[in-house]
Amino acid sequence: NALKFPAEGEREAIVGAAVELAREARHESEAQVVSAGSSSGSEGGALAAAYSVLGCSSSDSDETIKAKYKKLIKEYHPDVIASKGLPEEFMKFATEKFDQIQKAYEAIKKVRNL
C-alpha cells in the first residue's frame, strides 16, 4: 500500500475545506465560551465553558473527561497539524484550540481535585 498524495487540484480543495472548517470551528468555540460564560456566574460559567470545550458534562466520570481530553490533545497538537502541511490559518486555529483544551482540563482538574 503506497501512500498517494492528492493531485494539485484536489489538494487545493482539501486545503480550502480545512481553512473553512477552521473558521467555522473558531466561531463555534467562541460562541460556546460566550454562551457558557453568560449562562451563570463567572466561575460557574467558566467551568461550564471548560466542560463544553472538552465536549463533556459535569456528570461525566473523571475517566471519561480524561479520555476526551487526550483525544482532543492528539487531534489539535501543533506538531500533528504541522506534519499535515495545512495552511498557516489552520495552524493558528489549532494552536488556539490546543491552548483552550489544556486550560479547560486544568480548570476541571482543579475543581475535581484530580
N, C-alpha and C positions, 0 to 999 in steps of 0.2 A: 504494500500500500504506500504509494508515493504521495507525499503532501502536494496538493495542487493549489497554487495561488490563483485568485480570481484574475480574469482578464482586466485590462486597464479600465474599460467602461464599467465593468462590474465593481471594481474596487472603488471608483468614484461614487457609485450609487450606495455602496456599503458605508463609505465614509460620510456621505451626506445624511444617510439614515442615522448613523451614530451621533452626528452633531445634533440633529433634530431631536433624537431621544434624550440627549444630554440636556438640551434646553427645556424640554417638557418635564423631565425629572427634576431639574433645578427648581422650576416654578412650583411643581407639586410639593417638593420638600419645604420650600419657603412657605407655602400655603398651610402645610401641616403644622409647622412651628408656630406660625401666627395664630392659627385656629386653636391649637392646644394651649398656647400662652394666654389667650384671651378667655378661655373657657372657665377658668377658675383663678384662684390666687396665683401670684407669680411663681411661688415654689411648686405648688401642685400643677400648674400649667407647664412648668419646665419639666417636671417629671413625666407628665402625660406626653410631652413632646419627645422626651427621651425614649419612652416605650414605642411611640409612633415611628421614630427613626429606625428602630430595630425591627419594626413590623410585628410587635408583640403587645401583650397587655399585662397589667399588673397582676392578673390572676395566673399567668404562666409560671411554670416552675423555674427555679434557678437554672436547671439543666437545659430547658428549652430556650431560655433567654441567651445563655452562653452559646448554644449551638447556632442560634440565629446570628449572634454577634460574629462568631467565627466564619460563618458562611459569607456574611457581608464584607468582612475584612478581606477575605480572599478575593472576592469579586471586585472590590474597589481599590485594592492595593496599588499604589503608584507604579511599582515595578512590573506588575502584571499588565497594567494598562499600557505602559511604555513599550513592553515587548510586543504589543499588538500593532504598533505603528499607527495609532489613531491620532487625529488632529490635536493640536495644542488646546483648543477649546474643550475638548473632551477630557484631556489630561487635567485641566484646571477644575472642571466639574468633579472628576473622580477624586482629586486631592481634597476638595472641599467636603465631599461626601464621606471620604475616609476619616477626616477630622471630626465630622458630625457623629459618625458611628462610634468612634473612640470616646468622645465626650459623653455621648448618651450612655454607653456602657459603664463608664466611670461613675456617672450620676446614679445609675441604678444600683451598681455595686455598693456605693456609699450608703444608700438608703436601706439596702437589704443586708448590710454588714457582711458582704462576701469578701 
